C-alpha cells in the first residue's frame, strides 16, 4: 500500500507530463512540417533532437511509474 502512495507522488504529476507531451508534439510537428514550408535544415534538426529528448523523458517517466 505504501508503494502506491509513493508512486502517485511523482515529481510534477500530470501537469509536467502534459507539458512534456505538448513540447514533444510541437517539436515533432516542427521537424515534420519544416521541410514543406522551407525551414532551415539546422532548425529542423534541433527540433527533431528536442522531440527525441522529450520522448526519452516521457518513456523514462512511464517506466518509473509502472516499475514495482
Backbone atoms as SQL, in Angstrom:
CREATE TABLE atoms (id INTEGER PRIMARY KEY, chain TEXT, resi INTEGER, resn TEXT, atom TEXT, x REAL, y REAL, z REAL);
INSERT INTO atoms VALUES
  (1, 'A', 1, 'UNK', 'N', 0.820, -1.186, 0.000),
  (2, 'A', 1, 'UNK', 'CA', 0.000, 0.000, 0.000),
  (3, 'A', 1, 'UNK', 'C', 0.869, 1.256, 0.000),
  (4, 'A', 2, 'UNK', 'N', 1.981, 1.194, 0.726),
  (5, 'A', 2, 'UNK', 'CA', 2.851, 2.359, 0.813),
  (6, 'A', 2, 'UNK', 'C', 3.494, 2.685, -0.527),
  (7, 'A', 3, 'UNK', 'N', 3.792, 1.654, -1.345),
  (8, 'A', 3, 'UNK', 'CA', 4.376, 1.887, -2.663),
  (9, 'A', 3, 'UNK', 'C', 3.394, 2.620, -3.570),
  (10, 'A', 4, 'UNK', 'N', 2.114, 2.315, -3.461),
  (11, 'A', 4, 'UNK', 'CA', 1.105, 3.003, -4.252),
  (12, 'A', 4, 'UNK', 'C', 1.118, 4.497, -3.962),
  (13, 'A', 5, 'UNK', 'N', 1.206, 4.856, -2.706),
  (14, 'A', 5, 'UNK', 'CA', 1.205, 6.266, -2.333),
  (15, 'A', 5, 'UNK', 'C', 2.461, 6.967, -2.839),
  (16, 'A', 6, 'UNK', 'N', 3.617, 6.299, -2.779),
  (17, 'A', 6, 'UNK', 'CA', 4.850, 6.938, -3.228),
  (18, 'A', 6, 'UNK', 'C', 4.882, 7.076, -4.740),
  (19, 'A', 7, 'UNK', 'N', 4.277, 6.152, -5.481),
  (20, 'A', 7, 'UNK', 'CA', 4.234, 6.253, -6.936),
  (21, 'A', 7, 'UNK', 'C', 3.371, 7.415, -7.392),
  (22, 'A', 8, 'UNK', 'N', 2.310, 7.697, -6.660),
  (23, 'A', 8, 'UNK', 'CA', 1.419, 8.775, -7.063),
  (24, 'A', 8, 'UNK', 'C', 2.023, 10.147, -6.793),
  (25, 'A', 9, 'UNK', 'N', 3.113, 10.196, -6.058),
  (26, 'A', 9, 'UNK', 'CA', 3.765, 11.466, -5.747),
  (27, 'A', 9, 'UNK', 'C', 4.918, 11.774, -6.696),
  (28, 'A', 10, 'UNK', 'N', 4.833, 11.318, -7.920),
  (29, 'A', 10, 'UNK', 'CA', 5.880, 11.570, -8.897),
  (30, 'A', 10, 'UNK', 'C', 6.022, 13.079, -9.113),
  (31, 'A', 11, 'UNK', 'N', 7.256, 13.506, -9.304),
  (32, 'A', 11, 'UNK', 'CA', 7.550, 14.937, -9.407),
  (33, 'A', 11, 'UNK', 'C', 6.718, 15.560, -10.518),
  (34, 'A', 12, 'UNK', 'N', 5.939, 16.570, -10.173),
  (35, 'A', 12, 'UNK', 'CA', 5.164, 17.313, -11.151),
  (36, 'A', 12, 'UNK', 'C', 3.816, 16.718, -11.474),
  (37, 'A', 13, 'UNK', 'N', 3.713, 15.409, -11.422),
  (38, 'A', 13, 'UNK', 'CA', 2.455, 14.746, -11.706),
  (39, 'A', 13, 'UNK', 'C', 1.942, 14.985, -13.107),
  (40, 'A', 14, 'UNK', 'N', 0.637, 15.080, -13.259),
  (41, 'A', 14, 'UNK', 'CA', 0.045, 15.196, -14.592),
  (42, 'A', 14, 'UNK', 'C', 0.339, 16.523, -15.296),
  (43, 'A', 15, 'UNK', 'N', 0.623, 17.566, -14.544),
  (44, 'A', 15, 'UNK', 'CA', 0.913, 18.862, -15.172),
  (45, 'A', 15, 'UNK', 'C', 2.218, 18.785, -15.948),
  (46, 'A', 16, 'UNK', 'N', 3.250, 18.221, -15.336),
  (47, 'A', 16, 'UNK', 'CA', 4.540, 18.096, -16.009),
  (48, 'A', 16, 'UNK', 'C', 4.428, 17.138, -17.185),
  (49, 'A', 17, 'UNK', 'N', 3.700, 16.054, -17.020),
  (50, 'A', 17, 'UNK', 'CA', 3.525, 15.101, -18.110),
  (51, 'A', 17, 'UNK', 'C', 2.823, 15.756, -19.296),
  (52, 'A', 18, 'UNK', 'N', 1.814, 16.558, -19.032),
  (53, 'A', 18, 'UNK', 'CA', 1.111, 17.269, -20.099),
  (54, 'A', 18, 'UNK', 'C', 2.036, 18.236, -20.817),
  (55, 'A', 19, 'UNK', 'N', 2.844, 18.981, -20.065),
  (56, 'A', 19, 'UNK', 'CA', 3.791, 19.900, -20.688),
  (57, 'A', 19, 'UNK', 'C', 4.831, 19.160, -21.527),
  (58, 'A', 20, 'UNK', 'N', 5.297, 18.027, -21.034),
  (59, 'A', 20, 'UNK', 'CA', 6.248, 17.222, -21.807),
  (60, 'A', 20, 'UNK', 'C', 5.630, 16.760, -23.121),
  (61, 'A', 21, 'UNK', 'N', 4.381, 16.313, -23.067),
  (62, 'A', 21, 'UNK', 'CA', 3.700, 15.881, -24.289),
  (63, 'A', 21, 'UNK', 'C', 3.515, 17.042, -25.260),
  (64, 'A', 22, 'UNK', 'N', 3.137, 18.206, -24.758),
  (65, 'A', 22, 'UNK', 'CA', 2.928, 19.360, -25.644),
  (66, 'A', 22, 'UNK', 'C', 4.218, 19.785, -26.334),
  (67, 'A', 23, 'UNK', 'N', 5.310, 19.815, -25.592),
  (68, 'A', 23, 'UNK', 'CA', 6.595, 20.191, -26.182),
  (69, 'A', 23, 'UNK', 'C', 7.040, 19.132, -27.182),
  (70, 'A', 24, 'UNK', 'N', 6.839, 17.859, -26.854),
  (71, 'A', 24, 'UNK', 'CA', 7.185, 16.786, -27.778),
  (72, 'A', 24, 'UNK', 'C', 6.407, 16.914, -29.086),
  (73, 'A', 25, 'UNK', 'N', 5.107, 17.114, -28.999),
  (74, 'A', 25, 'UNK', 'CA', 4.271, 17.208, -30.204),
  (75, 'A', 25, 'UNK', 'C', 4.638, 18.435, -31.032),
  (76, 'A', 26, 'UNK', 'N', 4.870, 19.562, -30.375),
  (77, 'A', 26, 'UNK', 'CA', 5.224, 20.782, -31.101),
  (78, 'A', 26, 'UNK', 'C', 6.558, 20.637, -31.827),
  (79, 'A', 27, 'UNK', 'N', 7.552, 20.063, -31.166),
  (80, 'A', 27, 'UNK', 'CA', 8.854, 19.926, -31.811),
  (81, 'A', 27, 'UNK', 'C', 8.829, 18.862, -32.907),
  (82, 'A', 28, 'UNK', 'N', 8.083, 17.781, -32.705),
  (83, 'A', 28, 'UNK', 'CA', 7.958, 16.765, -33.750),
  (84, 'A', 28, 'UNK', 'C', 7.224, 17.325, -34.960),
  (85, 'A', 29, 'UNK', 'N', 6.197, 18.108, -34.735),
  (86, 'A', 29, 'UNK', 'CA', 5.461, 18.724, -35.845),
  (87, 'A', 29, 'UNK', 'C', 6.338, 19.726, -36.592),
  (88, 'A', 30, 'UNK', 'N', 7.124, 20.488, -35.853),
  (89, 'A', 30, 'UNK', 'CA', 8.040, 21.436, -36.488),
  (90, 'A', 30, 'UNK', 'C', 9.045, 20.693, -37.357),
  (91, 'A', 31, 'UNK', 'N', 9.566, 19.602, -36.852),
  (92, 'A', 31, 'UNK', 'CA', 10.514, 18.802, -37.615),
  (93, 'A', 31, 'UNK', 'C', 9.861, 18.217, -38.867),
  (94, 'A', 32, 'UNK', 'N', 8.637, 17.761, -38.745),
  (95, 'A', 32, 'UNK', 'CA', 7.953, 17.123, -39.864),
  (96, 'A', 32, 'UNK', 'C', 7.530, 18.115, -40.942),
  (97, 'A', 33, 'UNK', 'N', 6.970, 19.211, -40.534),
  (98, 'A', 33, 'UNK', 'CA', 6.416, 20.180, -41.476),
  (99, 'A', 33, 'UNK', 'C', 7.491, 21.133, -42.016),
  (100, 'A', 34, 'UNK', 'N', 8.602, 21.224, -41.322),
  (101, 'A', 34, 'UNK', 'CA', 9.648, 22.170, -41.699),
  (102, 'A', 34, 'UNK', 'C', 10.146, 22.036, -43.121),
  (103, 'A', 35, 'UNK', 'N', 10.235, 20.817, -43.613),
  (104, 'A', 35, 'UNK', 'CA', 10.690, 20.611, -44.983),
  (105, 'A', 35, 'UNK', 'C', 9.729, 21.145, -46.019),
  (106, 'A', 36, 'UNK', 'N', 8.454, 21.112, -45.727),
  (107, 'A', 36, 'UNK', 'CA', 7.446, 21.580, -46.676),
  (108, 'A', 36, 'UNK', 'C', 7.343, 23.100, -46.724),
  (109, 'A', 37, 'UNK', 'N', 7.645, 23.753, -45.627),
  (110, 'A', 37, 'UNK', 'CA', 7.497, 25.211, -45.590),
  (111, 'A', 37, 'UNK', 'C', 8.825, 25.928, -45.768),
  (112, 'A', 38, 'UNK', 'N', 9.900, 25.186, -46.074),
  (113, 'A', 38, 'UNK', 'CA', 11.188, 25.802, -46.371),
  (114, 'A', 38, 'UNK', 'C', 11.998, 26.221, -45.158),
  (115, 'A', 39, 'UNK', 'N', 11.794, 25.558, -44.045),
  (116, 'A', 39, 'UNK', 'CA', 12.536, 25.886, -42.839),
  (117, 'A', 39, 'UNK', 'C', 13.985, 25.414, -42.984),
  (118, 'A', 40, 'UNK', 'N', 14.904, 26.128, -42.381),
  (119, 'A', 40, 'UNK', 'CA', 16.318, 25.789, -42.442),
  (120, 'A', 40, 'UNK', 'C', 16.564, 24.388, -41.874),
  (121, 'A', 41, 'UNK', 'N', 17.506, 23.670, -42.502),
  (122, 'A', 41, 'UNK', 'CA', 17.825, 22.296, -42.122),
  (123, 'A', 41, 'UNK', 'C', 18.283, 22.204, -40.666),
  (124, 'A', 42, 'UNK', 'N', 19.140, 23.109, -40.243),
  (125, 'A', 42, 'UNK', 'CA', 19.657, 23.035, -38.866),
  (126, 'A', 42, 'UNK', 'C', 18.546, 23.264, -37.840),
  (127, 'A', 43, 'UNK', 'N', 17.616, 24.142, -38.143),
  (128, 'A', 43, 'UNK', 'CA', 16.496, 24.379, -37.229),
  (129, 'A', 43, 'UNK', 'C', 15.623, 23.133, -37.114),
  (130, 'A', 44, 'UNK', 'N', 15.410, 22.444, -38.238),
  (131, 'A', 44, 'UNK', 'CA', 14.612, 21.209, -38.201),
  (132, 'A', 44, 'UNK', 'C', 15.316, 20.129, -37.404),
  (133, 'A', 45, 'UNK', 'N', 16.637, 20.048, -37.528),
  (134, 'A', 45, 'UNK', 'CA', 17.386, 19.032, -36.776),
  (135, 'A', 45, 'UNK', 'C', 17.364, 19.331, -35.276),
  (136, 'A', 46, 'UNK', 'N', 17.403, 20.595, -34.912),
  (137, 'A', 46, 'UNK', 'CA', 17.286, 20.966, -33.498),
  (138, 'A', 46, 'UNK', 'C', 15.906, 20.561, -32.973),
  (139, 'A', 47, 'UNK', 'N', 14.866, 20.843, -33.746),
  (140, 'A', 47, 'UNK', 'CA', 13.508, 20.459, -33.344),
  (141, 'A', 47, 'UNK', 'C', 13.386, 18.946, -33.226),
  (142, 'A', 48, 'UNK', 'N', 14.008, 18.207, -34.142),
  (143, 'A', 48, 'UNK', 'CA', 13.993, 16.751, -34.070),
  (144, 'A', 48, 'UNK', 'C', 14.727, 16.228, -32.851),
  (145, 'A', 49, 'UNK', 'N', 15.854, 16.855, -32.528),
  (146, 'A', 49, 'UNK', 'CA', 16.597, 16.461, -31.330),
  (147, 'A', 49, 'UNK', 'C', 15.806, 16.705, -30.065),
  (148, 'A', 50, 'UNK', 'N', 15.108, 17.826, -30.018),
  (149, 'A', 50, 'UNK', 'CA', 14.255, 18.124, -28.864),
  (150, 'A', 50, 'UNK', 'C', 13.137, 17.088, -28.759),
  (151, 'A', 51, 'UNK', 'N', 12.551, 16.729, -29.900),
  (152, 'A', 51, 'UNK', 'CA', 11.484, 15.720, -29.889),
  (153, 'A', 51, 'UNK', 'C', 11.995, 14.385, -29.361),
  (154, 'A', 52, 'UNK', 'N', 13.174, 13.979, -29.802),
  (155, 'A', 52, 'UNK', 'CA', 13.736, 12.708, -29.332),
  (156, 'A', 52, 'UNK', 'C', 14.027, 12.765, -27.833),
  (157, 'A', 53, 'UNK', 'N', 14.598, 13.879, -27.378),
  (158, 'A', 53, 'UNK', 'CA', 14.924, 14.018, -25.954),
  (159, 'A', 53, 'UNK', 'C', 13.665, 13.949, -25.092),
  (160, 'A', 54, 'UNK', 'N', 12.608, 14.632, -25.511),
  (161, 'A', 54, 'UNK', 'CA', 11.379, 14.625, -24.718),
  (162, 'A', 54, 'UNK', 'C', 10.671, 13.278, -24.787),
  (163, 'A', 55, 'UNK', 'N', 10.806, 12.570, -25.905),
  (164, 'A', 55, 'UNK', 'CA', 10.244, 11.231, -25.986),
  (165, 'A', 55, 'UNK', 'C', 10.949, 10.301, -25.004),
  (166, 'A', 56, 'UNK', 'N', 12.262, 10.405, -24.907),
  (167, 'A', 56, 'UNK', 'CA', 13.014, 9.597, -23.949),
  (168, 'A', 56, 'UNK', 'C', 12.586, 9.918, -22.522),
  (169, 'A', 57, 'UNK', 'N', 12.414, 11.198, -22.219),
  (170, 'A', 57, 'UNK', 'CA', 11.973, 11.595, -20.876),
  (171, 'A', 57, 'UNK', 'C', 10.595, 11.016, -20.572),
  (172, 'A', 58, 'UNK', 'N', 9.686, 11.067, -21.544),
  (173, 'A', 58, 'UNK', 'CA', 8.348, 10.512, -21.337),
  (174, 'A', 58, 'UNK', 'C', 8.402, 9.001, -21.101),
  (175, 'A', 59, 'UNK', 'N', 9.251, 8.303, -21.840),
  (176, 'A', 59, 'UNK', 'CA', 9.376, 6.857, -21.658),
  (177, 'A', 59, 'UNK', 'C', 9.954, 6.539, -20.285),
  (178, 'A', 60, 'UNK', 'N', 10.971, 7.282, -19.871),
  (179, 'A', 60, 'UNK', 'CA', 11.574, 7.055, -18.551),
  (180, 'A', 60, 'UNK', 'C', 10.553, 7.298, -17.447),
  (181, 'A', 61, 'UNK', 'N', 9.755, 8.350, -17.572),
  (182, 'A', 61, 'UNK', 'CA', 8.721, 8.623, -16.563),
  (183, 'A', 61, 'UNK', 'C', 7.690, 7.499, -16.516),
  (184, 'A', 62, 'UNK', 'N', 7.310, 6.975, -17.705),
  (185, 'A', 62, 'UNK', 'CA', 6.332, 5.887, -17.746),
  (186, 'A', 62, 'UNK', 'C', 6.897, 4.629, -17.073),
  (187, 'A', 63, 'UNK', 'N', 8.127, 4.281, -17.411),
  (188, 'A', 63, 'UNK', 'CA', 8.735, 3.080, -16.834),
  (189, 'A', 63, 'UNK', 'C', 8.895, 3.233, -15.324),
  (190, 'A', 64, 'UNK', 'N', 9.299, 4.411, -14.864),
  (191, 'A', 64, 'UNK', 'CA', 9.443, 4.642, -13.431),
  (192, 'A', 64, 'UNK', 'C', 8.109, 4.537, -12.706),
  (193, 'A', 65, 'UNK', 'N', 7.038, 4.957, -13.380),
  (194, 'A', 65, 'UNK', 'CA', 5.717, 4.913, -12.752),
  (195, 'A', 65, 'UNK', 'C', 5.181, 3.486, -12.678),
  (196, 'A', 66, 'UNK', 'N', 5.500, 2.660, -13.681),
  (197, 'A', 66, 'UNK', 'CA', 4.967, 1.313, -13.692),
  (198, 'A', 66, 'UNK', 'C', 5.860, 0.299, -13.004),
  (199, 'A', 67, 'UNK', 'N', 7.078, 0.700, -12.661),
  (200, 'A', 67, 'UNK', 'CA', 8.034, -0.201, -12.016),
  (201, 'A', 67, 'UNK', 'C', 7.592, -0.495, -10.583),
  (202, 'A', 68, 'UNK', 'N', 7.792, -1.716, -10.154),
  (203, 'A', 68, 'UNK', 'CA', 7.417, -2.082, -8.765),
  (204, 'A', 68, 'UNK', 'C', 8.425, -1.653, -7.766);
